[in-house]
């Protein structure tokens, strides 16, 4: 319970006659009477405010929210009292989120209810919680403000924005997206898995003709193929300090997670299974699963993973993955290659390559490319250019020492990772290399 401005103004108004009563004793009885009246009214108003029943509060918010997207939260106040209620509402949302529409001040009639809507934008993946809403209720005479908490606590989960991931996947596999940098997605008839026999059509390759079936049916019969199914794509995600590097407000791990989910969506449509294993301080294993269930499993299993300052142990991660993954798979190791990694990282890639098809995806900081391409007009700019070129050369040397073929290596800036991995995935499916 706290005094309002009205009560403070009344007390201040008593200060002037109080000073006069100090000089003229004849005014003291009247001044004391006025003070007693104000005190009695204030006490009665406080007592009425304390006895007034608190409104019933409910909150409506989705249990799963996309990161970086504005969402609406509704709070409903039900007033069962017999007199109108002047209330100020402030919901206890997660402190790091952006919010608009709070606090909200309104008057609720007796026996009525009020719905307050405001908007929030989650900024970080993972678990979050809304506390009990805060209410500041005016006393009947407006002399006091009673502050209390009422209503439920609500736990929510913040997932990556899947609408953006879906849009990237659709653009990357769209036949008309000639400027996206991706390969065109082949349709049935051009893979390596046999699908069916059918009558020869103009344009079919002579290699697809089934001569035995042609002799049997006395007309030219072709074999029709489809893109391979039942393959496995497994991401080996670095959650160490390398993935803390940031570009455009998102760190490299966020970009890697978006690329993983994009590929999982496309692979699910192709009938393949996608899984993941993180290595670092938080090691998680999500076995490959097909279809929408696999995508949901990845979302639920990785939405709250964040990189930290742990140094990556590539060889141990490779040994752990070999123990968990017996079936031959397409393994994508996502990290940020540095010049000191060539020995340990090559040993890990060689170990995985004994059973699986391995590709290393290295995320390059865009700031390095920008520094190498910046104009040189001052001595500090020349030093910056020389340092950037030297670092990039050391990095390129470390990547070459991995001993991977060109088609098994991706070295791109983070925003291009999803498209690059989709290209390689489609190449592998069309070639039957897996």
Buried (B, 14 or more C-beta within 10 A) or exposed (E): EEBBEBBEEBBEEBEEBBEEBEEEEEBBEEBEEBBEEBEEBBEBBBEBBEEBEBBEBBBEBEEEBBBBBEBEBEBBBBBEBEEBBBBBBBBBBBEEBEBEEBEBEEEBEEEEBBEBEBBBBBEBBEEBEBBBBBBBBBBBBBBBBBEEEBBEEBEBBBBBBBEBBEEBBEBBBEEEBEEBEBBEBBEEBEBEEEEEEBEBEEEBEEEBBBEEBBEEEEEBBBBBBBBBEEBBBBBBBBBBBBBBBBBEEBBBBBBBBBBBBBBBBBBBEBBBBBBBBBBBEEEBBBBBBBBEEBBEBBBEBBBBBBBEEBEBBBBEBBBBBBEEBEEEBBBBBBBBBBBEBBEBBBEBBBBBBEBBBBBBBBBBBBEBEEBBEEEEEEEEEEEBBEEBEEBBEBBBEBBEBBEBEEEBBBBBBBBBBBBBBBBBBBEBBBEEEB
